[in-house]
Amino acid sequence: MDKAFIEELVALMRRTGLVELEYAEGGNRVKLRLPEAARSAAPANPGATPDEAKPEPGPVSGQILHRAGMAGVFYRAAEPGAEPYVSPQDTVAEGQTLALIEAMKMMVPVTAEAAGIVAEIHIDNGAAVAMGDALVTLKPVEAP
């Protein structure tokens, strides 16, 4: 393992919110643990230049912003090729599955906190997410 590869692993840890990572290849093994200071210094948009940095989405009054409760990989569907759980403009019920986050081979559902209409999906399918990243915004369902 060379220094560049180890630096890539550290960057991955910061992007995904991992605190500790162990990697083995052949006879080589490395165990990395980010110090507290490095964890809080992780950039909001790693690798983005100031011109490319996307502002953190914030909900408009009455909207509900669902955030990642853990680091992992964001999936919009149950399996590759399947229909996504939700798409923009879909109406959802409270408790309905909006997406999944995979972490350590476990699939954890992201569920709607309240009924609403999908206003925006902030993360691409298959993208790594860190704890607290914006995932899906719902706007309230208007009364008939």
C-alpha positions in Angstrom: 0.0 0.0 0.0 1.4 3.4 -0.9 0.8 6.7 0.8 -1.6 7.9 -1.9 -3.9 4.9 -1.3 -3.9 5.5 2.4 -4.8 9.2 1.8 -7.7 8.1 -0.4 -8.9 5.9 2.5 -8.8 8.8 4.9 -10.7 11.0 2.4 -13.3 8.3 2.1 -13.6 8.1 5.9 -14.2 11.9 6.0 -16.7 11.8 3.2 -18.8 9.0 4.7 -18.4 9.9 8.4 -16.5 6.7 9.2 -14.5 7.0 12.4 -12.5 3.8 12.1 -11.5 1.7 9.1 -9.4 -1.5 8.8 -8.1 -2.6 5.4 -6.1 -5.7 4.4 -4.7 -6.6 1.1 -2.3 -9.5 0.7 0.1 -9.4 3.6 -0.4 -5.7 4.2 -2.9 -4.4 6.8 -3.7 -0.9 7.9 -6.1 0.3 10.6 -7.1 4.0 10.5 -8.9 6.0 13.2 -9.7 9.6 12.7 -8.9 11.9 15.7 -11.8 14.0 17.1 -10.4 17.2 15.5 -10.3 15.6 12.0 -13.8 14.3 12.3 -15.3 17.8 12.9 -13.1 19.3 10.2 -14.5 17.2 7.4 -15.7 19.4 4.5 -19.4 19.5 3.7 -18.7 19.0 0.0 -15.4 17.1 -0.2 -13.5 17.7 -3.4 -15.6 20.6 -4.4 -14.0 23.9 -5.2 -15.7 27.0 -3.8 -17.4 27.7 -7.2 -18.8 24.1 -7.3 -19.9 23.9 -3.7 -23.6 23.3 -3.5 -25.4 25.2 -0.7 -26.9 23.0 2.0 -30.6 22.7 1.3 -32.9 24.1 3.9 -36.6 23.4 4.2 -39.1 26.1 3.3 -41.7 26.8 6.0 -43.8 23.7 6.6 -41.5 21.4 4.6 -39.8 18.4 6.2 -36.2 17.8 5.4 -35.2 14.1 6.0 -31.5 13.7 6.8 -29.3 10.7 7.0 -29.3 9.2 10.4 -26.1 7.3 9.7 -23.2 7.2 7.2 -23.6 4.7 4.3 -24.7 4.4 0.7 -28.1 5.9 -0.4 -30.4 3.8 -2.5 -33.7 5.0 -4.1 -34.9 1.4 -4.8 -34.9 -2.0 -3.1 -32.6 -3.5 -5.7 -30.9 -2.5 -9.0 -33.4 -2.1 -11.8 -36.4 -1.8 -9.5 -38.7 1.2 -9.4 -37.6 3.9 -7.0 -39.5 4.1 -3.7 -40.5 7.7 -4.5 -39.9 10.3 -7.2 -40.4 14.1 -7.1 -44.1 15.1 -7.0 -45.2 11.7 -5.5 -47.6 11.8 -2.5 -46.4 9.8 0.4 -48.0 8.6 3.7 -46.5 8.9 7.1 -44.2 6.0 7.7 -43.8 5.2 4.0 -40.3 4.2 2.9 -38.6 6.9 0.9 -35.2 5.3 0.4 -32.6 3.0 2.0 -29.2 3.6 3.5 -26.8 0.6 3.4 -24.2 0.4 6.1 -22.2 -2.7 7.0 -24.4 -4.9 4.8 -27.5 -3.7 6.6 -30.3 -1.9 4.7 -31.9 0.8 6.9 -35.1 2.4 5.6 -35.6 6.2 5.5 -39.2 6.7 6.3 -41.5 9.7 5.9 -42.0 11.5 9.2 -45.4 12.8 8.0 -47.6 12.6 4.9 -46.5 14.9 2.1 -45.4 15.4 -1.4 -41.8 14.7 -2.5 -40.4 18.2 -3.3 -36.8 17.2 -3.9 -34.4 14.2 -3.6 -31.0 15.7 -2.7 -28.8 12.6 -3.2 -28.0 10.5 -6.3 -28.8 6.8 -6.2 -25.7 4.9 -5.0 -24.0 7.9 -3.6 -22.2 7.8 -0.2 -23.8 9.9 2.5 -22.5 11.1 5.8 -24.6 11.3 8.9 -26.7 14.5 8.7 -26.7 14.8 4.9 -29.9 16.1 3.4 -31.7 13.3 1.6 -35.4 14.1 0.8 -37.6 17.1 1.3 -41.4 16.7 1.6 -43.8 19.6 1.3 -47.1 19.3 3.2 -50.2 17.9 1.6 -52.7 20.7 1.1 -56.1 20.0 2.6 -59.0 19.4 0.1 
